[in-house]
Amino acid sequence: MGKSLSFDIAALLILTILIVSCIMRKMTSGTPNRLFLVFISFTWLATVFDIWAVTLDNANSTNLPALYAAHGCYMIIHNFTVPLYALFVIGLTDTWHKVRKSFWIQAVLWGPYLVLFAALVTNPLTKKMFTVEAGYQRGEWFFLIYIVAVIYMIFLLGYVIYYRELLEFSKTLIFLSYIPIGLTTVMIQMVYPTVLVEMYGGAISMLLISLGVQRPEEIVDSDTQLMKYSAYANVMKRNFWNGKNVDVVMINVANLSSIQAIMGYDFAMLVVDDVVARIRRINKLLGNKGEMYHLDRGRFRVVFNGLYHDTAVKAADMLVESLREKTDFKDLDISLKPFVVLARCPEEIKDFKMLMSFGTDFHEKLKYERRVMHVEDIFREDMVEIQSNIDRIIEEALEFKRFQVYYQPIYSVEKGRFVSAEALLRLFDPTYGFVSPEIIVTAAEKSGAIHRIGDYVLEEVCRFIAGSEFRELGLEYIEVNLSVAQCMRGNLADNVLEIMSRYQIPTETVNLEITETAASASHTQEILEENLRKLEQAGVSFSLDDYGTGYSNIKRVIQMPVKIIKLDKSFVDEQHNPKMRVVLKNTVAMLKDINMEIVVEGIETQEMLDFFTELQCDFIQGYFFSKPLPKPEFIRFLEARA
């Protein structure tokens, strides 16, 4: 009875569909995808040789060269698919750098197959693996095939288990299914030699991998065909876990959101496509050494193996030059504002969280310099760590009471003395030292910790006002800042009044500062106005901070129960500009005419003091008098000037 080709033909059909599917789904870029395609192709080729060999056997062919060639090529190629599968797993875990450094891994990876390859190549002379003269028969060395298979299965099992953290649990199971499926089909074929199911089992394994692991829709952005955010996150997590050195070219196009807001989504996507084309072109010119990603909202990444550091540097420089070039879109000249940062991981950015935290919004924090910026030049190493660990730093500061309230005195021009102060948050972390309030507030607004921080500051201020020093120093009120997130809090007014009532202080001794950002944000208006109304009725006064930063709406200022306007420091910095002086004189006159009191921040010299005094501003605040001081030093400062 001849051998059945049914399972081989089914396997060939499945493998052909998989090859076509890989090409159509564009699973041809990236080392794992290419290895998977090679793996399928070799299995397909082995199946073809198996069909040829069985066809010759069933026909009782006496063509010995053809028989040896068909059976020999089948065994050589089929057994080569096992180390190919091992290479595929290594590619998915991206542990090539570890393989290159380990003699023993390389020995296990290639040694067994080379022994088997030598035995199969010399078989026509030795007849030790198989013979075909009297029909196909296994030779005395045929057991080598099973020994080699067991070695590779043990290697694969150990490798997948060791690096299981780099793979999802469900995908790990799919990888490991290759082993039991392979063993089962080998045993079936040993018991029933006429049932050729080995290649069919391999095809089924590859089909499972294609459906459960190699899913481009999970990692490829459908709009740009670059890999998406989730793929970037997984790759970088894996790199940090592996200790692999990589260079990341981070590209944040700062004005893409503005382009979309003005021109619409479709137009913005034309711009995105153009950016992608430029990135692809440069990567191709440099040998396609970088893996390209489109995260979202104008953020792109190109990741280079650390071995190609010079290529990464050149790519970053070329990208800056390319992205700065104006492009015509529908008869409109569009100029992009690309921030390009080159980061070496893990030398400059030590962990995944730090990388993602820094990459999210560096274009909002850095000055646009039209050149490649390097992480080591942007921040001290500990500053990047602070941004990465800021949520933990804030929680520990709240738990262990590390926050402090400093006071910067405010001078009354009319009364010729200090009548108030601004309460300012400070944090000195035991590990990182001074932590910028800007970093704290930004992170705390995102996490929700800003409300607990705000309550802490207000309680400290109320405790100070309730004490004897406040009255003895002749202070009239203390200014307390409200963040945007606090202004969105529905029970803000009730909470503020409850704290003031608890310390039994007059409501007029607290002045709440609202930033122009909060005052102008449409999504906060209804809640903010309700809170301000309740607090105003209770006797609390308000200041509008950062006036003139670009959000001003004089109608809104008039409608709000604001008593004091605080001119932004940018006015002070530009006061030597003749045009700015005209603006300042008219701004101050207008505000005075509508009965607003004016505080000028950032005064550092006598010249500045004299100029704003002549303009008849009411209050002066700045380093000319004092920097922000902790409460004991602030009290001593005022006592010395009483």
Buried (B, 14 or more C-beta within 10 A) or exposed (E): EEBBBEBBBBBBEBBBEBBEBBEEBEBEBBBBBBBBBBBBBBBBBBBBBBBBBBBBBBEEBEEEEBBBBBBBBBBBBBBBBBBBBBBBBBBBBBBBBBBEEEEEBEEBBEBBBEEBBEBBEEBBEEBBBBBBEEEBEEBEBBEBBEEBBEBBBEBBBEBBEEBBEBBEEEBBEBBBBBBEBBBEBBEBBEEEEEBBBBBBBBBBBBBBBBEBBBBBEEBBBEEBBBBBBEBBBBBBBBBBBBEBBBBBBBBBBBBBEEBBEEBEEEBBEBBBEBBBEBBBEBBEEBEEBBBBBBBEEBBBBBBBBBBBBEBBBBBBBBBBBBBBEEBEBEEEEBEBBBBBBBBBBBEBBBBBBBBBBBBBBBBEBBEEEEEBBBBBEBBEBEBBBBBBBBBEBBBBBBEEEBBBBBBBBBBBBEEEBBBBBBBBBBBEBEEBEEBBBEBBBBBBBEEEBBBEBBBBBBBBBBBBBBBEBBEEBEBBBBBBBBBBBBBBBEEBBEBBBEBBEEBEBEBEBBBBBBBBBBBBBEEBBEBBEEBBEBBBEBEBBBBBBBBBBEBBEEEBBEEBEBBBBBBBBBBBEEBEEEEBBEBBEEBBEEBBEEEBBBBBBBBBEEEBBEBBBEBEBBBBBBEBBBEBBEBEBBBEBBEEEE
